[in-house]
Amino acid sequence: MRKELLLIVAAATFGLAGGYAWSALNAPPPKAPRHARAAFMPLPSSPEEQPSASDTEWTASADDTNAVVAAGNADANVEESP
């Protein structure tokens, strides 16, 4: 009786191990991982998009932060319109 029980346990153990080995031998090859999607990169600006010399002169002349002082009306009261 003891030999039969030991034989059943051994057969089940080797059967399970053999089943795992057989499935590993016949398994399809693992799929290659997908490549990560390319992220958006900022493109360098083309020469047409870069400001020209006349643009920088225009913005420099448009700077009117000291317009009241330059006009000589430093003491003028400025009223805000509603």
C-alpha positions in Angstrom: 0.0 0.0 0.0 2.8 2.4 0.9 4.6 1.7 -2.4 1.5 2.5 -4.4 0.9 5.8 -2.6 4.5 6.8 -3.1 4.2 5.8 -6.8 1.1 8.0 -7.3 2.8 11.0 -5.6 5.9 10.6 -7.7 3.9 10.2 -10.9 1.9 13.3 -10.2 5.1 15.3 -9.4 6.9 14.1 -12.5 3.8 14.5 -14.6 3.4 18.1 -13.6 7.1 18.9 -14.1 7.0 17.1 -17.5 3.8 19.1 -18.5 5.5 22.4 -17.7 8.6 21.4 -19.5 6.6 20.3 -22.6 4.6 23.5 -22.7 7.8 25.5 -22.4 9.4 23.6 -25.3 6.4 24.1 -27.6 5.5 27.6 -26.6 5.6 30.3 -29.3 8.5 32.7 -29.1 7.9 35.8 -27.0 6.8 38.9 -28.9 9.2 41.7 -29.2 8.2 44.7 -27.1 6.6 47.5 -28.9 8.7 50.6 -29.5 7.6 53.7 -27.6 5.8 56.2 -29.6 7.9 59.1 -30.8 7.2 62.3 -28.8 6.8 65.6 -30.5 9.9 67.7 -30.7 10.0 71.4 -31.2 11.2 72.3 -34.6 13.9 75.0 -34.9 12.6 78.2 -36.3 13.3 78.8 -40.0 15.1 82.0 -41.1 11.8 83.4 -42.4 10.2 83.1 -38.9 13.1 84.8 -37.0 12.6 88.6 -36.5 14.5 90.8 -38.9 16.3 94.0 -38.0 13.4 96.1 -38.9 11.2 94.2 -36.5 13.5 94.9 -33.6 13.7 98.6 -34.5 9.9 98.7 -34.7 9.4 97.2 -31.3 12.1 99.4 -29.8 10.4 102.5 -31.2 7.0 101.3 -30.0 8.2 101.1 -26.4 6.2 103.9 -24.8 6.7 103.2 -21.1 8.2 106.7 -20.6 6.0 108.5 -23.1 4.5 111.0 -20.6 7.9 112.0 -19.2 9.4 112.3 -22.7 6.6 114.5 -23.8 7.2 116.9 -20.9 3.9 116.3 -19.2 5.2 114.7 -16.0 2.7 116.7 -13.9 -0.3 116.0 -16.0 -3.2 114.1 -14.4 -4.3 111.1 -16.3 -7.9 110.1 -15.9 -9.0 106.6 -16.5 -12.0 106.1 -18.8 -14.7 103.7 -17.6 
